[in-house]
Amino acid sequence: MQGKAKLIYPVLTAGQMVLMVTLVATYMNLGWCSDFLLQWMKAWLVSWPVAAATAFIAMPVAQRATMLILRLLESGA
């Protein structure tokens, strides 16, 4: 992945993942209540930047770990 895509991809991926995680966590904590959507969106807006920043750190580590695992698998270890 090159250029702008290297910056956009983690932000979008984090946003999608956090959307689902905050949906589940908000529902488990509050149940379906009158302000559920507002509480869910507040949780998502706070969590998304944290997840995006984490993705910038975690994705290169995960890529290296993936390559290491693949090398080990291919070598028959």
Buried (B, 14 or more C-beta within 10 A) or exposed (E): EEEEEEEEEBBEBBBEBBBEBBBEBBBEEEEEEEEBEEBBEEBBEEBBEEBBEEBEEBBEEEEEEEEEEEEEEEEEE
